[in-house]
Amino acid sequence: MRTNVNLNELRDAMEWVSAADAAALDCDAYVCKETGKNYWAGEGVEEEFPEDIDDGSLYVSVPHKHDFRLGRSLAIRFAQEYVSNLLQATQECFRRRKAYAVLKSMLARTGQLEAWYQCESHAIDNALREWCEEQGFNPC
């Protein structure tokens, strides 16, 4: 039997691990293979980890957003599928610093920012569902 994992809680945990300052704050998150419960660690988190959190047979580390390749490649796919007239400009965004800020600014100016957020959200949910399947979880 597969363990249920709340997809919204898993998404929050992934966002925690993927936060821009997560490395500096030592942000980690794990999912219990038996219960599906999320455990978070980092500055400001009061919850204590179970003593056996490092046991890979009992807990699995929540992946970083980059592990799903949802950055540049997703933005390029979005441009190809939804705003092909912005494909070259989208590619150029990723040749600069602060690529996402530049991308979001461009999409806001062209009225496509909400479509981007929906595309990104859908891709994250799909990636998390696939990850759950690979880990033996049932996303719900």
N, C-alpha and C positions, 0 to 999 in steps of 0.2 A: 504494500500500500504506500502511496506517495504522500508525503507531508505537505499540507496546505501552507502556502506563504501568501500573505496579503501583498498584492502587487503595489498598492499605494505606499505601504510602509517600506517595501523594498526600494521603491523609487526614491523615497525620502532618504533612505540609508545610502543609496548610490550618490545622491546629490551631496550628502554630508561628506562622503569620502572624496568626491570630485570637486569640492569647493576650492576656489582659487588659493586660499590660505590653509587648506587642509594639511599639507605637509608640515607647515610651520606649527600648526596646532596639534599635530600627531593624531589626526582623525582616522579612525578605523571603524569598521562595522562588520559584524558576523551574523550568520543565520544558523540557528540550531537545526541540525538535520532531523532531529526527533520531533521537535515541537513547532518549528517554523518561526520561532520568536527571533526578533532582531536584537542585537546587542551593539551599542555604540560606545565608542571611547573617544576622548579628546578633551581639550580644555573646556570647562564649563559643564561637562556631563557628570552628573552625580551617580548614575547607575554603575554598579560594580560588575565587572565581568566574572563569569564563572571561573573557577580555578583552572579548569581543563580547556579553556578557550583555544589553546594552541593545538589541541587534538583534532587533526584533520578528519578523523573518522566520525567526529561528533559535530563539528562546526565548519562552515565554509565562509571564507572571506568574501565580503560584498565587493564586486568589481568596481573599478573606476570607470567613468564615462568613456575615457580614451580606450579602454579595453574593447569597447564595442565599435570602434572606428566610426564614431558618429560626429566627427568634427568636419574637417575639410571635405572628405569624400561625400558626406551627407549634403553639405551645402552645394557642392558641384552637382550632385544628382537632383537636388531641389531645383537648381537653376535650369538644368537640362529639361526637366519635366514640366515645370510650371512657369518659368520666366526665361525662356531661351534667349531673349534679347539682352538679358543681363549675365549670360554665361561668362563672357570674357571679363566683365567687371568683377564678377564673383571670384573668378580665378585670380585676378589681380589683388583682391582683398587679402588673399593668403600669402602674398609676397611681401606684406607689410607687418609691422608690429601692430598689436591690438586688432588682429584680423576680424574678430567677432564684433567688436564695436563698429568697425568700418562697415562690415556686412550689414549689421542691423540698422545702421544709419541709412545706408543705401536702400535697404528694403522698406524702411519707414517712409523715405522720400517718394518711393514708387508705389506705396500702398500695399506692399506685399509682406509686411512684417507679421501680421496675424497668420497668414498662410504659412510662413516659415515656422512660427511657433507650433502650429498644428502638425506640420510635417515632422518637426523635431520630436514632439511629444509622442506621436504615433511610432516613430522609429525607436525611441527609447523603450516604449512599452513592448514592442515586438522583440527587441534585443533582450529585455529582461525576461520575457516569456521563454525565449529560446534558452537563455541561461538557466532558468528554472528547470526546464526539461532536461538539460545536460546534467544538472545537479541532482535530479531525482525529486524535484519539488513540483507541486501542483499550484500554479499561480491562480489566485482567486481575488 
